[in-house]
């Protein structure tokens, strides 16, 4: 459709990573989430420590750095040891 809004500025959206990949939502204060899948034009992410999924525009997502992945895995282990549902 001519003139339609594209969140990617006319570019194709980035390719989604494999499910389970840790990524960072730069819109939400660099919140780390686990990629769960594609929901229309958005990507579904899940908090590493468990909780409700959220959707984000792929243009505002980047791969987590080594330190961010380490912190997220540590948080997941702590949540599991406390008996919280993941």
Backbone as CSV, one residue per row, in Angstrom:
resi,resn,N_x,N_y,N_z,CA_x,CA_y,CA_z,C_x,C_y,C_z
1,UNK,0.848,-1.161,0.000,0.000,0.000,0.000,0.897,1.229,0.000
2,UNK,0.735,2.102,-0.961,1.574,3.284,-1.095,1.323,4.258,0.045
3,UNK,2.395,4.807,0.582,2.282,5.794,1.635,1.994,5.221,3.011
4,UNK,1.975,3.914,3.144,1.695,3.297,4.446,2.869,3.514,5.387
5,UNK,2.555,3.657,6.666,3.584,3.842,7.686,4.408,2.567,7.827
6,UNK,5.714,2.714,7.892,6.606,1.585,8.139,7.513,1.945,9.299
7,UNK,7.492,1.166,10.392,8.357,1.481,11.528,9.832,1.317,11.200
8,UNK,10.154,0.798,10.040,11.541,0.564,9.664,12.015,1.553,8.616
9,UNK,11.263,2.631,8.390,11.670,3.661,7.443,11.811,3.132,6.023
10,UNK,10.936,2.231,5.611,10.994,1.669,4.274,11.946,0.490,4.162
11,UNK,12.672,0.180,5.217,13.595,-0.956,5.216,12.859,-2.210,5.670
12,UNK,13.381,-3.359,5.279,12.824,-4.605,5.783,13.176,-4.753,7.251
13,UNK,12.281,-5.310,8.051,12.599,-5.507,9.460,13.765,-6.469,9.627
14,UNK,14.501,-6.350,10.761,15.604,-7.280,10.998,15.086,-8.711,11.101
15,UNK,15.947,-9.653,10.761,15.551,-11.051,10.879,15.452,-11.423,12.347
16,UNK,14.412,-12.142,12.732,14.290,-12.536,14.140,15.361,-13.555,14.521
17,UNK,15.842,-13.471,15.759,16.836,-14.444,16.220,16.148,-15.761,16.556
18,UNK,16.905,-16.806,16.813,16.295,-18.065,17.235,15.582,-17.894,18.583
19,UNK,14.477,-18.596,18.807,13.795,-18.522,20.099,14.765,-18.843,21.243
20,UNK,14.639,-18.078,22.320,15.506,-18.266,23.473,16.700,-17.326,23.499
21,UNK,16.945,-16.610,22.404,18.059,-15.672,22.351,17.780,-14.500,23.281
22,UNK,18.773,-14.093,24.045,18.623,-12.942,24.923,18.890,-11.660,24.139
23,UNK,17.911,-10.767,24.188,17.997,-9.496,23.483,17.656,-8.368,24.448
24,UNK,17.933,-7.137,24.022,17.696,-5.960,24.853,16.679,-5.059,24.169
25,UNK,15.646,-4.673,24.917,14.637,-3.722,24.453,15.134,-2.335,24.822
26,UNK,15.607,-1.576,23.848,16.206,-0.273,24.125,15.165,0.789,24.471
27,UNK,13.899,0.543,24.186,12.842,1.491,24.523,12.515,1.408,26.019
28,UNK,12.636,0.255,26.594,12.280,0.033,28.002,13.532,-0.032,28.887
29,UNK,14.315,1.011,28.861,15.495,1.131,29.730,16.439,-0.061,29.615
30,UNK,16.689,-0.511,28.401,17.610,-1.627,28.141,17.221,-2.889,28.914
31,UNK,15.943,-3.180,28.915,15.416,-4.371,29.585,15.790,-5.614,28.776
32,UNK,16.363,-6.599,29.453,16.776,-7.840,28.793,15.594,-8.803,28.781
33,UNK,15.365,-9.406,27.637,14.290,-10.378,27.496,14.720,-11.524,26.609
34,UNK,13.990,-12.604,26.723,14.234,-13.788,25.904,13.293,-13.733,24.710
35,UNK,13.845,-13.800,23.516,13.021,-13.767,22.301,12.136,-15.000,22.267
36,UNK,10.822,-14.791,22.079,9.867,-15.897,22.061,9.265,-16.152,20.685
37,UNK,9.140,-15.099,19.873,8.549,-15.288,18.557,8.088,-13.969,17.966
38,UNK,7.461,-14.068,16.807,6.976,-12.901,16.085,5.468,-12.824,16.241
39,UNK,4.978,-11.628,16.553,3.545,-11.387,16.689,3.184,-10.211,15.778
40,UNK,2.807,-10.516,14.553,2.531,-9.464,13.582,3.822,-8.724,13.269
41,UNK,3.814,-7.393,13.386,5.030,-6.632,13.104,5.972,-6.551,14.310
42,UNK,5.578,-7.123,15.431,6.357,-7.010,16.668,7.016,-8.332,17.049
43,UNK,7.989,-8.231,17.926,8.635,-9.407,18.496,8.142,-9.571,19.926
44,UNK,7.884,-10.793,20.326,7.478,-11.095,21.698,8.713,-11.439,22.515
45,UNK,8.847,-10.762,23.653,9.958,-11.014,24.563,9.392,-11.407,25.920
46,UNK,10.143,-12.203,26.646,9.728,-12.664,27.965,10.810,-12.285,28.959
47,UNK,10.424,-11.771,30.134,11.434,-11.463,31.138,12.230,-12.717,31.501
48,UNK,13.494,-12.553,31.719,14.367,-13.689,32.005,13.991,-14.355,33.326
49,UNK,13.546,-13.552,34.304,13.182,-14.107,35.615,11.756,-14.611,35.667
50,UNK,11.080,-14.620,34.531,9.690,-15.063,34.487,8.757,-13.871,34.494
51,UNK,7.545,-14.103,34.084,6.558,-13.029,34.056,5.893,-12.932,32.698
52,UNK,5.109,-11.891,32.559,4.328,-11.700,31.342,5.216,-11.245,30.180
53,UNK,4.911,-11.776,29.011,5.624,-11.369,27.806,5.204,-9.953,27.429
54,UNK,6.055,-9.289,26.658,5.706,-7.995,26.100,6.139,-7.983,24.649
55,UNK,5.593,-7.041,23.911,5.915,-6.924,22.489,6.703,-5.648,22.255
56,UNK,7.598,-5.720,21.281,8.469,-4.590,20.976,8.689,-4.507,19.469
57,UNK,8.847,-3.295,18.994,9.187,-3.064,17.597,10.616,-3.559,17.385
58,UNK,10.860,-4.440,16.428,12.208,-4.975,16.217,13.276,-3.921,15.937
59,UNK,12.874,-2.743,15.514,13.836,-1.680,15.252,14.521,-1.211,16.528
60,UNK,13.926,-1.519,17.679,14.460,-1.071,18.967,15.006,-2.222,19.796
61,UNK,15.447,-3.268,19.122,15.991,-4.447,19.811,17.423,-4.678,19.330
62,UNK,18.275,-5.064,20.275,19.646,-5.443,19.928,19.989,-6.697,20.726
63,UNK,21.017,-7.393,20.275,21.467,-8.572,21.006,22.084,-8.148,22.338
64,UNK,21.896,-8.960,23.348,22.473,-8.683,24.663,23.983,-8.883,24.612
65,UNK,24.704,-8.030,25.349,26.151,-8.174,25.447,26.475,-9.355,26.363
66,UNK,27.727,-9.727,26.400,28.150,-10.831,27.260,27.799,-10.543,28.716
67,UNK,28.045,-9.330,29.202,27.739,-8.977,30.590,26.238,-9.001,30.846
68,UNK,25.450,-8.512,29.907,23.991,-8.530,30.073,23.465,-9.952,30.111
69,UNK,24.025,-10.827,29.287,23.608,-12.241,29.304,23.967,-12.889,30.638
70,UNK,25.165,-12.599,31.138,25.601,-13.164,32.412,24.686,-12.711,33.551
71,UNK,24.373,-11.432,33.590,23.472,-10.912,34.630,22.093,-11.548,34.536
72,UNK,21.592,-11.700,33.309,20.266,-12.288,33.119,20.248,-13.754,33.558
73,UNK,21.276,-14.498,33.208,21.342,-15.907,33.623,21.465,-16.019,35.139
74,UNK,22.211,-15.118,35.752,22.338,-15.107,37.205,20.981,-14.809,37.850
75,UNK,20.249,-13.849,37.309,18.924,-13.522,37.821,17.976,-14.711,37.681
76,UNK,18.086,-15.437,36.573,17.241,-16.618,36.361,17.558,-17.689,37.401
77,UNK,18.838,-17.917,37.664,19.235,-18.913,38.671,18.760,-18.509,40.058
78,UNK,18.868,-17.234,40.387,18.397,-16.756,41.684,16.887,-16.942,41.825
79,UNK,16.136,-16.619,40.780,14.684,-16.783,40.825,14.318,-18.255,40.994
80,UNK,15.017,-19.121,40.293,14.747,-20.558,40.403,15.042,-21.055,41.817
81,UNK,16.148,-20.599,42.409,16.514,-21.050,43.753,15.541,-20.558,44.814
82,UNK,14.861,-19.438,44.526,13.861,-18.899,45.452,12.494,-19.527,45.250
83,UNK,12.391,-20.432,44.271,11.133,-21.124,44.028,10.130,-20.339,43.226
84,UNK,10.576,-19.259,42.582,9.650,-18.486,41.746,9.428,-19.216,40.427
85,UNK,8.228,-19.135,39.924,7.867,-19.780,38.665,8.594,-19.098,37.524
86,UNK,9.173,-19.887,36.615,9.854,-19.332,35.441,9.139,-19.725,34.194
